[in-house]
Amino acid sequence: MKRIMAWMMTMIVALSACVTAFAAESNLGGENRQTDIGVFARYHDNTQWNAVPVDDNGRGTTTLPGGTVITVSGAWKPGYQLVIDPITETDAKNWISGILDGKAANLTPLHIYFIDSSGNTIAAAGVTITMKPQSQLAEPVAYSLTSEGQTSGLTVTAQDGAFTFSTDGSPYYVLGERVTTPAAKTYAVQGTVKRNGQPVAGITIELHSTPKTDVTDSSGRFSFRDVECGRHSLTAIDNGNIVGYVEFVLTEGSTANLSLSNGIYIVTTNIHEIGIHLTLNLADNDTMSMASVTGIQAGGNPDGGNSGDPAGEAAFGIQAGGNPDGGNKDNTNSPQTGDDTNLLLWLVWMLIAFAGFVAVFVDSRKKRTG
């Protein structure tokens, strides 16, 4: 009976180890599925209405709890009361801040509408709002927001620390400070045009999407400044005829590099250098290819024509029959679980199971020899 119980416990331990290992592998090897759900927020103000007293000319003034003074005009609507509620609920403010992220900061969000005698809300359109917030805004902007999060920019005028805009019928309005996006970094794109290994002069090179034009000199060189990262094209023209065309994407990296993907060159420039120097080869069938790219260091030869291969510059060519991506393709796609904890647990369970088998075997031999 003891042997039977020992065998059963051993088998249970072994099966537990196998199930644990299988579950870990299945969890890591399986596809992680995510479902994208469109979500939008609606702000519902449950506080007491902040009604604005308006005279027969449609003018009125109110002061919000935070001290912001608001003056309105064009708000006369028989049988209706203008309401301006500050939006203070945390979730609603976070929702608005997320929508205007990168556009405006230091926000003052408001819910502006009319209510009738039955308490029904009516859209307020054409009402002029003049606000004097507690903090000054150097470059004010105003937006209207729908309940679904769609925004529209509003015209803002400033005078004596007060800012004026008009409502467009949306429920929510935000006054804030414009967020200035830093100008994109640009690079010099220079190169040498060759045919049969020799520089070609008098070739017109057109750069797009940033429209620029240059003509190669006696050394076959051309130069463009202030080129932003993104997709561009180079067209070579000789005596009015197109003799070459290439498309490329200029990207930033740590080393000047060149690769080819689906017929489009990927040109990587070193972010610590001022640009890149390309070598373009013209073929007899009116096609053009990029043969190499070299980084241009600040203070170096602006034409990229450095003698030799100085340190700090990287030149990469695309060799026929080689890897078009400019790198070695090692086989690094073998399955990796990445779960060392489950592996260790599996080994511990296997050791326990093995020890159980050994104990049962020894006990059985003892009884047989006894």
C-alpha positions in Angstrom: 0.0 0.0 0.0 2.8 2.3 0.8 4.5 1.7 -2.5 1.3 2.4 -4.3 0.8 5.7 -2.4 4.4 6.6 -3.1 4.0 5.9 -6.8 0.8 8.0 -6.9 2.5 11.0 -5.2 5.4 10.7 -7.5 3.2 10.7 -10.6 1.2 13.7 -9.3 4.4 15.7 -8.8 5.6 14.8 -12.3 2.3 15.6 -13.9 2.3 19.0 -12.0 5.7 19.8 -13.4 4.7 19.0 -16.9 1.5 21.0 -16.7 3.3 24.0 -15.2 6.0 24.0 -17.9 3.4 23.6 -20.7 1.3 26.4 -19.3 4.2 28.8 -19.2 5.3 28.0 -22.7 1.7 28.3 -24.1 1.3 31.7 -22.4 4.5 33.1 -23.8 4.2 31.5 -27.2 0.6 32.4 -27.8 -0.5 35.5 -29.6 -1.4 38.4 -27.4 -4.7 39.7 -28.6 -5.9 43.2 -27.9 -9.1 44.8 -28.8 -9.2 48.5 -29.5 -12.3 50.2 -28.3 -13.2 53.8 -29.2 -13.9 55.8 -26.1 -15.1 59.3 -25.6 -16.1 61.2 -22.5 -19.1 63.4 -21.8 -19.0 66.0 -19.1 -22.2 66.3 -17.0 -22.2 69.2 -14.5 -24.2 68.2 -11.4 -23.4 71.4 -9.5 -25.7 74.4 -9.2 -26.1 76.4 -12.4 -24.0 79.5 -12.6 -26.6 81.7 -14.2 -25.3 84.9 -15.7 -27.6 88.0 -15.2 -28.2 89.5 -18.6 -29.9 92.8 -19.4 -32.3 93.6 -22.3 -29.3 94.4 -24.4 -27.8 90.9 -23.9 -25.0 92.1 -21.7 -24.0 90.7 -18.4 -21.1 90.0 -16.0 -20.3 87.1 -13.6 -17.3 86.0 -11.5 -16.4 82.4 -11.3 -15.5 80.8 -8.0 -11.8 80.9 -8.9 -11.9 84.7 -9.4 -12.1 84.8 -13.2 -14.3 87.7 -14.3 -16.5 87.0 -17.4 -18.4 89.6 -19.4 -20.9 88.6 -22.1 -22.7 90.3 -24.9 -25.2 89.1 -27.5 -26.7 86.8 -24.9 -30.3 88.1 -25.0 -32.7 85.2 -25.8 -36.3 85.7 -24.6 -37.4 82.9 -22.2 -33.8 81.6 -21.9 -31.1 82.0 -19.2 -27.4 82.0 -20.1 -25.3 79.7 -17.9 -21.5 79.6 -17.7 -20.3 76.7 -15.5 -16.5 76.3 -14.7 -15.5 72.6 -15.3 -13.8 71.5 -12.2 -14.5 67.8 -12.1 -11.1 65.9 -12.3 -12.0 63.3 -14.9 -13.6 66.0 -17.2 -10.5 68.2 -16.8 -8.2 65.3 -17.6 -10.3 64.4 -20.7 -10.0 68.0 -22.0 -6.3 68.2 -21.2 -5.7 65.0 -23.1 -7.6 66.3 -26.2 -5.7 69.6 -26.2 -2.3 68.0 -25.3 0.4 69.7 -27.4 -2.0 72.5 -28.5 -2.7 74.5 -25.3 -1.7 74.6 -21.6 -2.8 76.6 -18.6 -6.4 75.8 -19.4 -9.7 77.4 -18.3 -12.5 75.1 -19.4 -16.1 76.2 -19.3 -19.5 74.7 -20.0 -21.6 77.5 -21.8 -25.3 77.0 -22.7 -28.8 78.3 -22.3 -31.6 76.8 -20.2 -35.3 77.3 -20.8 -38.0 77.6 -18.1 -38.3 73.8 -17.9 -34.6 73.3 -17.3 -33.7 72.0 -20.7 -30.2 72.9 -22.1 -30.0 74.8 -25.4 -26.9 75.4 -27.4 -25.5 78.9 -27.0 -24.2 80.2 -30.3 -23.1 83.7 -31.2 -22.5 84.8 -27.6 -19.4 87.0 -27.1 -17.3 85.9 -24.1 -14.7 88.2 -22.6 -12.6 86.6 -19.9 -10.0 88.1 -17.5 -8.3 85.0 -16.0 -6.2 85.2 -12.9 -3.0 84.3 -14.8 -1.8 86.2 -17.8 -1.5 84.5 -21.2 1.3 85.6 -23.5 -0.2 83.8 -26.5 -3.9 83.0 -25.9 -5.8 80.4 -27.8 -9.5 79.3 -27.5 -11.1 76.1 -28.6 -14.7 74.7 -28.6 -15.3 71.0 -27.9 -18.1 68.7 -28.7 -19.2 65.9 -26.4 -17.3 63.5 -28.7 -14.1 65.4 -28.3 -14.0 67.2 -31.6 -12.2 70.6 -31.4 -12.5 73.8 -33.3 -10.1 76.7 -33.0 -11.7 80.1 -32.2 -10.5 83.6 -32.9 -9.2 85.3 -29.8 -8.6 89.0 -29.3 -6.7 90.4 -26.3 -6.9 93.8 -24.6 -5.8 94.9 -21.2 -5.4 91.4 -19.9 -8.8 90.3 -21.1 -9.5 87.8 -23.9 -12.5 87.7 -26.1 -14.0 84.9 -28.3 -17.5 83.9 -29.6 -19.3 80.7 -29.0 -20.2 78.5 -31.9 -22.9 76.3 -30.4 -20.6 73.6 -28.9 -21.2 72.8 -25.2 -17.6 73.2 -24.0 -15.0 76.0 -24.4 -11.4 76.3 -23.3 -9.2 79.3 -23.0 -5.4 78.6 -22.7 -1.8 79.3 -23.6 -0.6 78.2 -27.0 2.0 75.4 -26.9 4.8 76.2 -29.2 6.3 73.2 -31.0 10.1 73.4 -31.4 11.2 73.7 -35.0 12.2 70.4 -36.6 15.9 69.8 -36.9 17.3 70.1 -40.4 20.3 68.6 -42.1 22.5 69.3 -45.2 22.0 66.9 -48.0 25.0 67.0 -50.4 26.4 64.6 -53.0 28.4 63.7 -56.0 26.9 62.6 -59.3 28.9 60.0 -61.3 28.6 58.2 -64.5 30.9 55.2 -65.2 32.8 56.1 -62.1 33.5 59.7 -63.3 31.9 62.9 -61.9 29.4 64.5 -64.2 29.1 68.3 -64.3 26.0 70.4 -65.4 23.4 67.9 -64.1 20.4 69.7 -62.5 19.4 68.0 -59.3 15.9 68.6 -58.0 15.0 67.8 -54.3 11.4 67.2 -53.3 9.2 67.3 -51.1 11.2 70.3 -50.0 11.5 72.0 -53.4 15.2 72.8 -54.0 17.3 72.8 -57.1 21.1 72.8 -57.7 23.4 72.1 -60.6 26.5 69.9 -60.2 29.9 71.7 -60.5 33.0 70.5 -62.3 33.5 67.8 -59.6 29.9 66.6 -60.0 28.9 68.0 -56.6 25.5 69.5 -55.5 24.3 70.8 -52.2 21.1 71.4 -50.3 20.6 72.9 -46.9 17.9 72.8 -44.2 16.4 69.5 -45.3 14.0 68.0 -42.7 13.6 64.3 -41.9 11.0 62.5 -43.9 10.4 61.2 -47.4 12.0 63.0 -50.4 13.1 62.4 -54.0 16.0 63.4 -56.1 15.6 63.9 -59.9 18.6 64.3 -62.2 18.0 66.4 -65.4 20.4 66.7 -68.3 19.6 69.2 -71.1 15.9 69.1 -70.1 15.7 65.3 -70.0 15.3 63.2 -66.9 18.3 60.9 -66.6 17.8 59.6 -63.1 15.3 59.4 -60.2 15.5 58.0 -56.7 13.2 58.2 -53.6 14.6 58.2 -50.1 13.6 58.6 -46.5 15.9 60.8 -44.3 16.0 59.6 -40.7 18.1 60.3 -37.6 20.4 57.8 -36.0 23.8 57.4 -34.3 25.7 56.6 -37.5 25.4 57.6 -41.2 24.0 54.6 -43.0 22.3 53.5 -46.2 19.8 50.7 -46.9 17.2 49.9 -49.5 13.6 48.8 -48.7 11.0 48.2 -51.4 12.8 50.3 -53.9 13.1 53.3 -51.5 16.4 54.2 -49.9 16.6 54.7 -46.2 19.3 57.3 -45.5 20.3 57.7 -41.8 22.1 60.7 -40.6 24.2 61.0 -37.4 22.3 63.3 -35.1 25.6 64.7 -33.9 26.6 65.7 -37.5 25.3 68.5 -39.7 24.3 66.3 -42.6 25.2 63.6 -45.2 27.1 63.3 -48.5 25.6 61.0 -51.1 27.2 59.3 -54.1 24.7 59.0 -56.9 25.4 56.8 -60.0 23.8 57.5 -63.3 23.2 54.5 -65.6 22.8 54.4 -69.4 19.1 53.5 -69.1 18.3 56.8 -67.5 18.2 55.4 -64.0 20.0 56.5 -60.9 21.1 54.7 -57.7 22.6 55.7 -54.4 26.0 54.0 -53.9 27.1 55.3 -50.5 26.5 57.8 -47.8 29.0 59.7 -45.7 28.4 61.8 -42.6 29.4 65.5 -42.6 30.9 66.8 -39.4 30.5 70.3 -38.2 33.5 72.3 -39.3 34.5 69.7 -41.9 34.4 70.0 -45.7 30.9 71.3 -46.5 31.0 69.5 -49.8 31.7 66.1 -48.2 34.8 65.7 -50.2 37.1 64.6 -47.5 40.3 62.9 -48.6 40.5 59.3 -47.3 38.1 58.0 -44.8 38.5 60.1 -41.6 37.5 58.8 -38.2 34.0 59.6 -37.2 32.6 59.2 -40.7 30.9 56.0 -41.9 30.4 55.0 -45.5 28.2 52.1 -46.5 27.6 50.8 -50.0 25.0 48.4 -51.2 26.8 45.5 -52.8 25.2 43.3 -55.5 24.1 40.0 -54.0 24.6 41.4 -50.4 22.1 42.3 -47.8 20.1 45.2 -49.1 19.5 46.4 -45.6 23.2 46.9 -45.1 23.6 44.5 -42.2 24.3 40.9 -41.5 21.3 38.7 -41.2 22.0 36.4 -38.2 19.3 33.8 -37.3 18.0 35.4 -34.1 14.4 34.2 -34.6 14.6 31.0 -32.5 11.8 30.8 -30.0 12.5 32.5 -26.7 10.2 32.2 -23.8 11.8 34.8 -21.6 10.2 33.4 -18.5 13.2 32.3 -16.3 10.9 32.0 -13.2 8.7 29.2 -14.7 11.8 27.4 -16.0 13.3 27.3 -12.5 10.1 26.1 -11.0 9.9 23.4 -13.7 13.4 22.2 -12.9 12.7 22.1 -9.1 9.6 20.0 -9.7 11.5 17.7 -12.0 14.2 17.2 -9.3 11.5 16.4 -6.7 9.9 13.9 -9.1 13.2 12.3 -9.8 14.0 12.0 -6.1 10.6 10.4 -5.6 11.3 7.8 -8.3 14.7 7.0 -6.7 13.2 6.7 -3.2 10.5 4.3 -4.4 13.1 2.3 -6.4 15.4 2.0 -3.4 12.6 1.0 -1.1 11.5 -1.7 -3.5 15.0 -3.2 -3.7 15.3 -3.2 0.0 12.1 -5.1 0.4 13.0 -7.6 -2.3 16.5 -8.3 -0.8 15.0 -8.4 2.8 
